[in-house]
């Protein structure tokens, strides 16, 4: 069977929470085939399936991954459970798209990567920003040399969420902290533009539970460029990003990691390009479409975010947490 004649994939969703609702909506926007949903609660699964037109619902994750009519599973549970649930799906022969952060730790990321490789299956991080049209265009501009020598990448992901110690972002047993939930976006962005860092430093403010509420990183890269990130779960900032080169810069508007606009500006302030995103839905369908394309082409790795890069990013997040003194109970 040739890639062009391959049937559309049949999607299952594992964990019908808030992010899964956004993903399911965008699957429907793109005309993709959502066939089943699994939850620990049968009623929740049934309600989700009814809302999004999935034919089947299950009151356990094991039933979902055992469904022979599911080809690929979107893992949307809290990130301390990503590795467990991705491995469960892989063991049942399903490709997996795993919500970011891919896992809780670098070691878990290695386990998922290796399990997928052993079975010849796709394991892909759902870092949806990588696949958005404005990010595709930004990479084209940089590759064309429009910016000259890229010297600096900077981005923030700052939100005012909650200081409730029971909120999942503050609960250490749930992988709490701004870094894994929010900081992964600017760190992955810097990696995308500049490649794996040569050095990394970080500083943070920790809350009463021990979770990081503010965190900043500085990374140096092989080209000599520097990247910086600023993340907070207690205060809302501009949520913008910049790529600064010797000949021009790119200024990405808020909210930079979602479908948005940007400008290419030369050193004199002249706007060389004014890009405005116009898409349907939230934009999560682009990663799903990429996964379908890869599998149709009988490939088991993403070209925009290879699994080895995901593993390296998770290892870097481990390093950041070591530098600022954050350790999860699961690591003891």
PyMOL commands that set and color helices and strands:
alter all, ss='L'
color gray80, all
select helices_A, chain A and resi 3-5+18-29+42-52+61-66+79-91+106-119+128-131+133-143+172-174+178-194+285-296+307-324+329-331
alter helices_A, ss='H'
color red, helices_A
select strands_A, chain A and resi 10-14+33-38+56-58+72-75+95-99+123-126+150-158+197-206+212-221+226-232+241-245+248-252+262-266+271-275
alter strands_A, ss='S'
color yellow, strands_A
deselect
rebuild
show_as cartoon
